[in-house]
């Protein structure tokens, strides 16, 4: 018997082609794609290709999130995973959301301050930060999509599958957070460590609130807020140089 969490509800899952393909996609294919995207976006690929436009990168990211959610939804429905519980806008959930967002923003600030000036100047996120109004609008859409898709995939479907395969909720959470961190490889080794911690925090939000929706909202708001803060810091750094 699998024990250790009230949400997502853990259950034995068949090891079939569908579940194997999902785990392979999330644990192997997406991280490999992230590794490839770093060199392409940063214009340091062996072929010397020019970097794609930010709007094109964000559009591709939106498509990836849509595909990730679509596959997650299909697997969840096929395996009868009860992931869509709604616990309402209770004061407790709002408080947890605000607290989690504060923790994530604190982690982000600490990550910035622990970087050397050289590391700050070469941060990969510089290649993605929006500049125009259209890019910011697209970033907002991608942030919402990432909140929905990644929380469904990493804090929901993947945890249920891995808990079934390993018979351990704790191991499933750690493996899911690790996969979530590796897919952020382009941000660098230090950032991957912070993202791993963020994955654990978000899993805690899901566990305590009993729903994915609070985590989705926190995730989306954090992505938008983090981009605004990063732009302000980078612009300020460039102004001082």
Order of alpha helices (4+ residues) and beta strands (2+ residues): alpha-alpha-alpha-alpha-alpha-alpha-alpha-alpha-alpha-alpha
